Amino acid sequence: YVCSTWGNNHFKTFDGDIYQFPGMCEYNFVSDCQNSYREFSVNIQRALNSNNHPEIQYILITVADFTVYLKPKLAVVDGRIVKTPYYSSGLLIESNDIYTKVYAKLGLILIWNQEDALMVELDSKFGNQTCGLCGDYNGVPIYNEFISAVASYNSITYGNLQKISKPNDECEDPDETQALPSCNEHRDECEKLLTSSAFADCQSRLNLETYIQACMQDKCACKGNEDAFCLCSTISEYSRQCSHAGGWPGEWRTENFC
């Protein structure tokens, strides 16, 4: 099972919910939360890049006794910059110009495109044991993430609960009352992109509607300044998720598109 985040602050939990959370603090992306001793945790921090798009600035991973800090083109293990591929007991870090990958023997694989998109795959033994932006991995969408015994949360309230508090951190929580626009005027275009023949093998494997919604939100947020980020990040994610689900996406990138 995979949890991912990409593009314009989209998240997809292990249980399949897709939501948007525009926070710019450091957050618990996923960690195991059953015991006081955590076997692993993955924290992320986003920031706006020079084109004003959110990108993942760094990822902080703790696995067993290691601390791994990743930035684009940089891996630091226990405070020391390391060359990749880096091997140590139960840990492998690989990196090229496009991806950084971390494999941990305890059952975690992390893949980051060094920009906006991060995917974490966890062994099913962690089912029902995780917390963070990826949810609780209990196989049931929505429950426990967005509905607790006492209240139902919107995605922004839920996201704000995952913030890692750090001393002297001047970091604003996103406003929980702000509603996301409906963006319906972009539906046809997004639907057309995601149902193109290149993705014929993907439709039965993924929930198409959730990606259409994410694409619509991207188009809205970009307010007509359509660069590759606005158009391509959700389509790239759809393609990655399709491959991951065993599908074979065709060649959808062209010289003038993405």
Backbone as a ProteinNet text record, in pm:
[ID]
protein_1_A
[PRIMARY]
YVCSTWGNNHFKTFDGDIYQFPGMCEYNFVSDCQNSYREFSVNIQRALNSNNHPEIQYILITVADFTVYLKPKLAVVDGRIVKTPYYSSGLLIESNDIYTKVYAKLGLILIWNQEDALMVELDSKFGNQTCGLCGDYNGVPIYNEFISAVASYNSITYGNLQKISKPNDECEDPDETQALPSCNEHRDECEKLLTSSAFADCQSRLNLETYIQACMQDKCACKGNEDAFCLCSTISEYSRQCSHAGGWPGEWRTENFC
[TERTIARY]
83.5	0	86.2	41	122.7	44.7	120.3	66.7	149.1	87.4	165.3	120.1	208.3	172.8	238.3	173.1	225.3	164.3	230.5	171.5	127.2	7.7	-45.1	-101.7	-15.5	-53.7	-159.5	-154.3	-247.2	-186.4	-272.8	-230.7	-324.2	-269	-351.9	-310	-404.1	-370.4	-356.8	-302.9	-294.8	-432.4	-534.9	-670	-742.2	-675.1	-731.3	-800.2	-809.5	-865.8	-769.4	-823.2	-739.1	-789.4	-698.2	-738.6	-628.9	-661.4	-564.9	-533.9	-406	-367.6	-247.8	-269.4	-164.9	-65	-37.5	49.1	195	264.2	405.4	494.5	448.5	532.2	597.5	658.4	706.8	597.1	565.9	456.1	500.3	430.1	443.7	372.7	448.4	388.2	336.6	423.8	378.2	476	421.4	507.5	424.1	491.7	413.5	386.7	264	219.7	163.9	193.5	134.9	204.6	337.3	411.3	483.3	535.6	608.7	738.4	793.7	914.2	869.6	907.4	866.8	971.6	927	1021.2	1065.3	973.7	1013	924.7	975.4	891.3	944.8	853.5	890.5	823	903.6	849.8	881.3	793.4	821.3	797.6	867	848	840.8	734.9	723.1	758.8	793.4	812.7	778.1	753.5	722.7	853	857.7	978.9	972.5	1069.8	1077.8	957.2	888.3	766.3	641.8	662.8	549.7	469.2	530.8	464.1	521	435.7	486.7	573.5	690.6	777.3	822.6	860.2	910.1	1054.7	1078.6	1210.4	1304.9	1253.6	1335.4	1245.8	1306.3	1238.3	1328.5	1269.7	1346.8	1293.9	1380.8	1338	1412.9	1341.9	1412.9	1370.6	1469.2	1443	1534	1473.5	1552.2	1640.8	1774.7	1859.4	1918	1874.8	1930.4	1842.2	1907.3	1833.9	1883.2	1790.6	1827.8	1759.7	1839.1	1786.9	1810	1701.6	1714.2	1676.1	1760.9	1724.8	1751.5	1705.1	1737.2	1889.1	1935	2077.9	2163.5	2100.3	2179.2	2118.6	2203.8	2158.1	2252.3	2194.8	2273.1	2227.1	2320.2	2284.3	2354.5	2274.8	2329.6	2425.6	2384.2	2461.4	2578.5	2598.9	2713.2	2663.8	2715	2676.5	2730.9	2645.4	2690.6	2679.2	2763.5	2753.8	2651.8	2576.8	2482.1	2537.3	2507.2	2424.1	2492.6	2413.3	2463.5	2401.8	2485.5	2434.9	2473.4	2379.9	2417	2321.1	2337.6	2256.3	2107.7	2042	1897.2	1853.6	1947.9	1912.1	1988.7	1917.2	1982.3	1925.5	2014.1	1970	2029	1942.7	1988.6	1942.4	2019.8	1980	2033.3	1952.8	2003.2	1950.6	1953.6	1910.6	1760.7	1687.5	1541.9	1478.5	1531.6	1468	1566.8	1516.8	1589.1	1502.7	1563.5	1488.5	1554.8	1473.1	1523.1	1451.3	1528.3	1471.3	1512.1	1415.1	1449	1396.9	1483.7	1452.8	1328.5	1297.6	1180.7	1049.7	1054.3	930.5	885	980.1	943.8	1024.5	955.7	1022.6	973.8	1068.6	1032.4	1090.5	1008.9	1053.8	1014.3	1113.4	1089.9	1146	1070.3	1121.2	1205.1	1244.3	1329.6	1261.2	1130.8	1054	927.2	815	686.3	631.2	681.7	608.4	684.7	614.8	672.8	576.5	631.5	548.8	614.2	536.3	589.1	507.3	577.8	511.9	549.3	448.8	473.4	429.6	503.3	465.7	330.7	249.1	114.8	118.8	233.5	238.7	215.6	229.6	204.3	57.7	-26.6	-168.6	-228.3	-311.3	-381.1	-288	-164.6	-68.9	-8.5	-44.3	27.6	-52.1	19.3	-49.1	25.8	-29.9	31.2	-59.6	-6.3	-85.8	-131.4	-61.5	-98.3	-212.8	-256.7	-369.8	-330.3	-431.7	-406.8	-390.7	-407.5	-378	-463.3	-592.6	-678.3	-767.2	-744.1	-820.2	-955.9	-993.8	-1124.4	-1103.5	-1144.4	-1127.4	-1207.5	-1165.1	-1235.1	-1236.9	-1273.7	-1284.4	-1151.6	-1154.2	-1037.3	-953.3	-946	-874.6	-964.5	-1080.8	-1162.3	-1288.3	-1312.2	-1424.4	-1371.6	-1378.7	-1337.5	-1463.8	-1448.6	-1567.3	-1644.2	-1573.6	-1640.5	-1670.8	-1596	-1614.2	-1576.1	-1620.8	-1564.4	-1472.8	-1358	-1259.8	-1267.3	-1231.8	-1202	-1052.7	-1008.6	-871.6	-770	-807.4	-709.3	-691.6	-803.4	-792.4	-707.2	-734.4	-661.4	-512	-480.4	-340.1	-269.9	-338.7	-276.1	-243.6	-321.8	-295.2	-164.1	-113.1	7.3	136.2	122.6	241.3	340.7	468.1	574.6	611	593.9	626.5	776.1	831.6	974.7	993.3	1093.8	1115.8	1144.3	1098.9	1122.1	1072.9	979.4	933.7	820.9	845	742.1	666	572.8	511.1	359.8	294.9	150.2	72	-30.8	-122.4	-211.4	-241.7	-340.8	-476.7	-555.2	-684.7	-785.9	-841.9	-932.5	-1067.8	-1099	-1232.5	-1230.2	-1109.9	-1105.1	-1156.1	-1255.7	-1310.4	-1231.8	-1217.4	-1148.7	-1249.6	-1207.4	-1301.8	-1347.7	-1461.5	-1515.3	-1448.8	-1406.3	-1323.6	-1392.3	-1524.2	-1593.5	-1566	-1526	-1505.1	-1389.1	-1308.5	-1194	-1221.6	-1343.7	-1370.2	-1345.9	-1400.2	-1391.7	-1246.7	-1167.2	-1028.1	-952.9	-974.8	-905.5	-950.4	-1079.5	-1132.2	-1071.1	-1060.4	-1005.1	-858.8	-780.8	-639.2	-625.2	-708.9	-691.4	-759.2	-842	-903.6	-844.3	-730.6	-670.1	-628.6	-607.4	-581.9	-456.7	-363.1	-240.9	-275.5	-389.5	-425.3	-534	-552.4	-659.1	-643.8	-520.5	-496.3	-508.6	-537.5	-534.4	-672.7	-774.1	-903.4	-964.4	-941.9	-1004.5	-924.3	-803.2	-715.6	-722.6	-764.9	-760.6	-895.8	-918.5	-1041.1	-1019.6	-1064.4	-1039.9	-1091.5	-1210.2	-1275.8	-1187.6	-1119.4	-1039.5	-924	-870.2	-761.4	-815.4	-937.5	-1000.2	-1017.4	-1065.1	-1084.1	-951.5	-846.3	-715.6	-666.7	-684.1	-643.2	-720.7	-850.8	-932.5	-880.7	-845.6	-794	-661.1	-578.2	-450.3	-474.8	-570.3	-595.6	-645.9	-733.4	-783.8	-671.6	-586.9	-483.5	-386.4	-372.2	-274.2	-330.9	-460.1	-524.6	-480.5	-475	-447.4	-299.1	-207.7	-64.5	-26.5	-49.5	-37.1	104.4	178.6	309.2	298.8	411.4	409.5	359.3	390.1	349.4	196.8	128	-18.5	-83.1	-23.8	-86.7	-44.1	81.5	138.2	146.7	142.7	178.1	75.2	-53.7	-153.1	-153.6	-128.3	-125.2	-4.5	109	227.2	195.6	125.9	92.5	0	-97	-190.4	-112.7	-15.3	66.9	150.7	210.5	291.6	205.9	87.1	0.2	-49.3	-72	-117.8	-9.6	115	224.9	233.5	216.9	231.4	122.2	4.8	-107.1	-99.2	12.5	30	-13.2	-51.7	-95.7	21.4	-7.2	95.3	50.1	80.9	41.8	122.3	57.7	128.4	208.9	263.6	344.7	250.2	238.3	143.2	213.4	344.1	415.5	445.5	436.6	474.2	569.7	620.1	715.9	652.9	523.1	462.7	375	375.1	295.3	377.8	406.7	477.1	613.9
-119.5	0	123.3	227.3	346.9	468.6	561.2	692.7	790.6	894.1	986.6	1130.3	1221.6	1362.6	1417.7	1514.9	1566	1700.6	1769.7	1886.9	1992.6	2040	2152.7	2106.6	2050.2	2008	1898.7	1805.8	1692.3	1579.5	1507.7	1390.2	1274.5	1154.4	1034.5	940.9	906.8	824.2	677.9	597	453	395.8	453.8	399.3	456.4	544.2	589.1	723.2	791.1	926.4	1019.9	1109.9	1214.9	1347.9	1427.8	1557.6	1659.1	1785.9	1892	1958.8	1982.4	2049	2139.2	2272.1	2365.2	2408.7	2323.7	2367.9	2379	2478.2	2502.1	2483.3	2406.7	2378.5	2241.7	2188.5	2050.5	1961	1853.8	1765.5	1620.4	1546.7	1401.6	1348	1298.9	1241.8	1102.4	1019.8	889.5	841.5	785.1	715.8	606.4	510.3	408	459.4	446.5	518.9	427.5	298.2	207.5	217	228.1	223.1	354	370.6	494	494.1	375.6	368.9	358.1	454	450	378.9	281.5	211.4	300.4	385.2	475.7	599.2	705.6	822.5	894	959.4	1038.5	1174.4	1279.4	1415.3	1488.8	1580.3	1658.7	1806.9	1888.5	2033.5	2085.9	2159.2	2220.7	2369	2424.9	2568.8	2607.1	2735.7	2778.9	2798.7	2747.3	2765.3	2898.5	2923	3054.7	3082.2	2977	2999.1	3002.6	3010.8	3019.1	2890.4	2777.2	2648.7	2575.2	2499.4	2426.8	2308.6	2300.5	2185.6	2133.4	2007.2	1952.2	1997	2068.4	2126.5	2023	1949.5	1842.8	1733.7	1616.1	1501.2	1452.2	1425.8	1377.8	1239.2	1139.5	1001	947.3	886.9	809.9	664.7	576.5	433.3	365.7	289.9	226.9	333.7	319.9	419.4	522	519.2	614.3	737.7	851	970.2	1007.9	1015.6	1048.3	1179	1272.9	1402.3	1414.1	1433.4	1440.8	1579.1	1632.5	1750.6	1711.9	1791.6	1754.8	1741.1	1634.7	1610.6	1599.6	1575.4	1568.4	1466.3	1379.9	1285.5	1296.2	1309.9	1322.7	1212.9	1129.6	1022.7	1050	1058.8	1087.5	1206.8	1310.9	1434.1	1437.8	1330.2	1327.2	1317.3	1402.1	1393	1261.4	1186	1056.8	1054.5	974.4	950.5	840	850.4	742.3	661.8	534	456.1	436.6	453.1	439.9	315.1	223.9	102.5	104.5	63.6	39.8	-66.3	-114.1	-230.4	-197.1	-265.7	-248.4	-122.3	-49	77.4	94.5	136.3	164.4	296.3	387.8	514.5	521	537.3	552.1	688.3	743.7	873.8	893.8	952.3	993.9	1134.4	1181	1319.1	1336.4	1227.2	1239.9	1196.4	1091	1036.6	1013.4	1022	969.3	856.8	741.1	627.3	578.7	545.9	490.5	358.3	252.5	121.9	89	58.5	18.4	-123.1	-206.3	-348.6	-375.3	-282.3	-307.8	-302.5	-262.8	-267.7	-134.2	-47.2	85	115.8	166.4	216.3	359.1	450.3	590.4	634.5	699.8	748.1	895.9	980.2	1124.8	1173.5	1254.8	1304.8	1431.7	1462	1575.2	1709.2	1701.8	1824.8	1815.7	1789	1797.4	1663.3	1552.3	1425.7	1324.7	1271.6	1174.1	1057.9	936.2	817	728.7	678.7	586.2	458.6	347.9	217.1	145.4	90.2	26.5	-118.1	-201.2	-340.2	-347.8	-446.9	-455.5	-484.8	-524.2	-548.8	-419.8	-304.1	-177.7	-135	-220	-188.6	-152	-46.4	-2.3	52.2	85.3	130.9	266.3	328.1	450.3	574.7	686.5	815.1	915.8	1035.4	1137.1	1169.8	1245.1	1288.6	1171	1056.5	936.8	858.9	896	828.4	704.2	625.6	516.1	379.3	371.9	246.8	132.3	161.7	52.8	-3.1	40.2	-14.2	50.2	140.9	205.3	353.4	403.5	546.4	628.8	749.3	851.1	823.4	700.5	680.1	699.7	765.7	795.2	907.9	920.8	1037.4	1160	1153.6	1273.9	1266.9	1149.9	1140	1069.9	1136	1067.1	1044.4	991.8	963.2	1091.1	1203.6	1326.1	1425.5	1420.2	1528.9	1482.5	1559	1531.7	1649	1619.5	1723.2	1756.7	1881.6	1902	1876.1	1871.8	1826.9	1924.4	2051.5	2148.1	2130.4	2107.7	2078.9	1954.3	1853.5	1726.2	1747.7	1822.6	1849.4	1925.1	2026.3	2106.7	2022.3	1917.7	1830.4	1753.5	1744.9	1663.3	1745.9	1871.5	1958.3	1912.3	1918.3	1888.6	2020	2026.5	2153.8	2162.7	2275.1	2294.7	2426.7	2432.9	2558.1	2672.3	2790.1	2911.9	2899.1	2810.9	2795.3	2893.7	2985.9	3084.3	3031.8	2943	2880.9	2889.4	2949.9	2972.7	2848.1	2812.3	2707.9	2765.4	2686	2733.6	2753.3	2844.5	2879.6	2767.4	2716.8	2601.5	2636.9	2766.7	2803.8	2832.2	2829.9	2868.6	2752.4	2780.3	2673.3	2669.4	2549.1	2539.7	2567	2636.1	2667.6	2540	2549.7	2428	2395	2496.2	2474.3	2394.5	2393.5	2306.2	2339.3	2465.5	2503.2	2425.4	2360.1	2285.7	2135.9	2094.2	1950.4	1885.6	1944.3	1878.1	1856.9	1961.5	1953.8	1845.5	1842.1	1743.4	1602.4	1589.6	1456.6	1408.4	1500.6	1464.3	1417.9	1490.9	1455.4	1318.1	1291.6	1169.4	1047.6	1070.1	953.5	934.7	1000	984.3	838.5	801.3	660	608.1	698	655.3	590	628.9	578.9	471.3	411	310.9	198.1	162.7	51.2	92	219.8	270.4	284.8	301.9	342.7	240.7	110.8	11.1	-6.5	53.6	29.8	140.6	259.3	374.2	442.3	522.7	600.4	729.7	727.1	837.9	970.7	968.1	1092.3	1172.6	1102.8	1176.9	1251.5	1192.7	1261.5	1375.7	1358.3	1469.2	1588.9	1560.9	1669.1	1737.6	1658.2	1716.2	1803	1754.9	1830.3	1962.7	1957.6	2079.4	2181.2	2131.7	2223.1	2284.4	2205.5	2258.3	2374.4	2353.5	2454.7	2583	2567.8	2684.6	2761	2686.5	2750.7	2826.9	2782.5	2846.9	2969.8	2991.2	3114.6	3153.7	3056.5	3092	3099.6	3101.7	3097.5	2952.7	2896.8	2752.3	2709.2	2674.1	2616	2465	2397.3	2251.1	2201.4	2275.6	2230	2219.5	2322.6	2326.6	2216.7	2189.3	2094	1950.6	1933.4	1798.8	1725.3	1795.6	1723.5	1615.2	1644	1540.9	1430.6	1468	1365.3	1273.7	1331.3	1249.4	1153.5	1204.5	1119.4	1005.9	1038	936	825.7	868.8	774	687.4	751.2	675.5	575.1	620.7	532.5	416.7	445	340.9	233.3	275.9	178.2	97.7	169.3	103	-1.1	25.3	-68.8	-179.9	-185.8	-293.1	-256	-131.1	-88.2	-45.7	-27.8	17.4	146.3	261.7	385.9	400.7	451.6	472.9	601.8	640.8	763	882.2	956.7	1069.6	1204.5	1206.2	1333.3	1357.2	1482.8	1513	1631.6	1673.2	1784.2	1910.4	1930	2054.9	2031.9	1911.1	1890.2	1815.6	1883.1	1821.9	1766.5
0	0	0	-71.2	-78.7	-31.4	24.3	57.3	-23.3	-75	-156	-136.2	-174.1	-180.8	-305.8	-368.7	-496.4	-527.1	-620.6	-683.9	-585.9	-608.8	-535	-399.7	-315.5	-179.8	-175.2	-270.4	-265.8	-183.2	-114.6	-37.9	-69	-73.9	-85.5	26.3	114.3	230.7	189.8	280	255.1	224.3	286.8	269.4	147.9	74.2	-53.8	-53.9	61.9	58.7	-12	-93.7	-152	-97.3	-45.3	8.8	-18.4	8.5	-15.3	117.5	144.4	268.9	241	246.1	200.9	308.1	407.6	517	476.7	534.5	502.2	625.3	723.5	840.2	819.8	925.6	917.5	974.1	901.8	942.8	950.3	1033.7	1036.9	912.8	816.3	695.5	729.9	786.3	836.8	943.5	1050.5	1146.7	1211.2	1274.9	1342.6	1483.3	1526.8	1646	1752.2	1744.9	1842.8	1977.2	1973.9	2099.5	2122.6	2243.4	2270	2189.6	2162.3	2078.6	1933.6	1851.5	1711.4	1628.3	1551.2	1463.3	1348.5	1301	1192.3	1193.5	1136.2	1109.6	985.7	913.9	796.4	812.4	823.5	831.2	702	664	543.2	569	492.2	497.6	355	325.4	192.4	200.3	85	74.7	-68.4	-91.7	-228.3	-304.6	-427	-507.4	-581.8	-668.4	-732.9	-822.9	-866.7	-947.2	-860.7	-728.8	-637.3	-628.1	-656.4	-642.6	-521.8	-451.5	-335.2	-376.4	-317	-338.6	-203.6	-199	-72.8	-57	51.4	74.2	134.3	231.6	288.6	345	363.6	424.4	536.6	650.5	765.2	801.4	793.1	816.3	937.5	1029.8	1131.9	1114.1	1109.1	1096.7	1196.4	1288.8	1394.5	1456.8	1445	1511.1	1416.4	1288.8	1193.2	1180.3	1153.8	1112.5	973.7	879.2	740.6	702.9	654.3	613.9	463.8	387.6	241.4	191.4	105.3	27.8	-117.4	-215.3	-353.1	-368.2	-425.2	-451	-324.4	-210	-86.6	9.5	62.5	165.7	285.2	403.8	526	621	666.9	760.4	892.3	999.3	1132.8	1128.6	1057.7	1057.7	961.4	884.2	792.5	648.5	561.1	419.2	363.7	294.8	242.2	90.2	28.4	-115.5	-137.7	-247.7	-277.8	-395	-409	-315.7	-180.2	-75.9	60.2	122.1	172.5	236.4	382.5	465.6	604.3	652.9	773.7	811.8	799.7	710.3	696.8	626.3	565	501.1	370.4	265.5	137.2	85.1	47.4	-13.6	-153.4	-253.8	-392.3	-441.7	-533.8	-582.1	-723.4	-811.1	-942.1	-967.8	-1092.2	-1116.5	-1099.1	-1101.1	-1102.6	-970.9	-910.1	-790.5	-678.5	-556.2	-440.4	-384.7	-359.2	-305.8	-178	-80.8	44.4	68.8	93.1	125.2	267.8	353.4	490	511.2	565.4	576.1	661.5	752.7	838.8	762.3	631.4	552.9	498.7	464.3	413.9	287.8	186.1	65.7	43	22.8	1.4	-132.8	-214.4	-345.4	-358	-381.6	-392.4	-525	-597	-725.6	-707.7	-584	-549.5	-575.3	-605.2	-622.6	-538.5	-606.6	-536.7	-490.5	-547	-530.9	-446.4	-347	-254.8	-240	-242.7	-227	-121.1	-26.4	74.1	68.8	54.4	53.5	182.6	250.7	380.4	377.7	448.8	467.2	538.4	500.1	558.5	708.4	762	906.8	986.8	919.3	988.9	978.3	918.1	904.1	1039.4	1038.6	1158.5	1265.4	1228.4	1330.2	1300.5	1188.5	1152.8	1188.5	1195.1	1208	1121.5	1110	1024.9	907.8	813.1	698.2	612.5	624.9	547.1	610.2	728.1	790.6	868	906	1001.9	936.8	802.1	730.2	784.1	809.1	859.9	749.8	626.4	515.2	495.9	586.3	573.1	545.4	428.9	402.8	503.8	526.1	604.7	755	798.7	942.9	1011.5	1125.7	1208.7	1151.6	1018.9	969	982.3	917.3	909.9	995.8	1056.9	1150.4	1272.9	1388.2	1511.7	1591.3	1711.7	1792.3	1820.4	1824.8	1869.6	1758.9	1648.8	1552.7	1414.5	1315.2	1183.2	1151.7	1095	1064	917.8	884.7	743.3	725.1	600.3	576.8	635.4	648.2	699.8	850.4	920.4	1064.1	1083.3	1002.2	1014.4	990.4	885.2	853.8	965.3	1019.9	1125.4	1248.1	1271.6	1386.9	1371	1248.8	1223.8	1231.4	1272.1	1274.4	1379.8	1344.5	1439.9	1508.5	1640.2	1706.5	1728.1	1687.5	1707.8	1782.8	1870.2	1943.8	1846.3	1877	1796	1652.6	1628.8	1490.8	1464.3	1373.3	1340.2	1219.7	1241.9	1126.5	1141.2	1043.9	1051	1009.1	1084.2	1037.9	928.8	824.6	727.3	795.1	743.5	801	778.7	889.4	878	819.9	815.7	766.8	617.6	558	417.2	331.9	250.5	166.4	35.6	-19	-147.8	-259.1	-365.8	-474	-545.5	-614.5	-676.6	-810.8	-884.9	-1005.1	-1115.2	-1117.6	-1213.6	-1358.8	-1383.9	-1524.3	-1587.1	-1503.4	-1557.9	-1573.1	-1537.6	-1536.1	-1672.4	-1778.6	-1909.5	-1951.5	-1931.1	-1974	-1895.6	-1762.8	-1679.5	-1714.3	-1738.1	-1771.4	-1902.6	-1997.5	-2127.3	-2113.4	-2033.5	-2014.7	-1950.1	-1849	-1769.7	-1831.6	-1934.5	-1999.8	-2139.9	-2166.4	-2298.9	-2318	-2441.7	-2472.1	-2400.3	-2368	-2297.8	-2163.5	-2106	-1973.2	-1977.3	-2094.6	-2107.6	-2005.5	-1973.6	-1882.7	-1735.7	-1711	-1573	-1511.2	-1597.6	-1542.2	-1449.3	-1478.3	-1391.2	-1262.3	-1258.2	-1142.3	-1039.2	-1080.7	-990.6	-989.1	-886	-879.7	-959.1	-1082.4	-1175.3	-1121.3	-1061.1	-1018.5	-922.1	-831.2	-733.7	-802.9	-909.8	-981.2	-1065.9	-1118.1	-1192.2	-1098.6	-975.8	-878.5	-846.7	-828.5	-796.1	-911.8	-1034	-1152.4	-1160.8	-1130.1	-1133	-1030.7	-912.9	-809.3	-853.3	-922.8	-972.9	-1068.2	-1161.1	-1262.9	-1197.5	-1097.8	-1025.9	-958.9	-889.4	-808.6	-897	-1021.4	-1108.8	-1178.3	-1165.1	-1212.9	-1353.4	-1442.2	-1581.9	-1618.5	-1518.1	-1554.3	-1569.2	-1684.8	-1694.3	-1727.2	-1626.3	-1654.7	-1634	-1650.3	-1644.2	-1509.3	-1402.8	-1269.6	-1261.2	-1310.1	-1297.6	-1379.4	-1494.6	-1583.9	-1555.2	-1518.7	-1525.6	-1393.6	-1280	-1157.7	-1123.2	-1139.9	-1108.6	-1214.1	-1339	-1443.7	-1423.2	-1382.2	-1350.3	-1237	-1135.6	-1020.8	-1063.2	-1148.9	-1197.8	-1270.6	-1349.4	-1423.4	-1328.4	-1225.7	-1127.9	-1052.8	-1009.2	-931	-1016.9	-1144.7	-1236.2	-1250.2	-1271.9	-1282.3	-1154.1	-1041.9	-914	-893	-953.2	-938.3	-1042.1	-1116.6	-1214.6	-1354.4	-1375.1	-1507.3	-1594.5	-1722.1	-1816.4	-1882.7	-1820.5	-1888	-2017.3	-2121.1	-2247	-2241.1	-2354.3	-2361.3	-2367.8	-2259	-2259.4	-2269.9	-2241.8	-2255.3	-2403.2	-2448.7	-2586.2	-2581	-2696.7	-2696.5	-2642.2	-2669.7	-2620.9	-2498.3	-2443	-2321.7	-2217.7	-2108.1	-1994.1	-2032.6
[MASK]
++++++++++++++++++++++++++++++++++++++++++++++++++++++++++++++++++++++++++++++++++++++++++++++++++++++++++++++++++++++++++++++++++++++++++++++++++++++++++++++++++++++++++++++++++++++++++++++++++++++++++++++++++++++++++++++++++++++++++++++++++++++++++++++++++

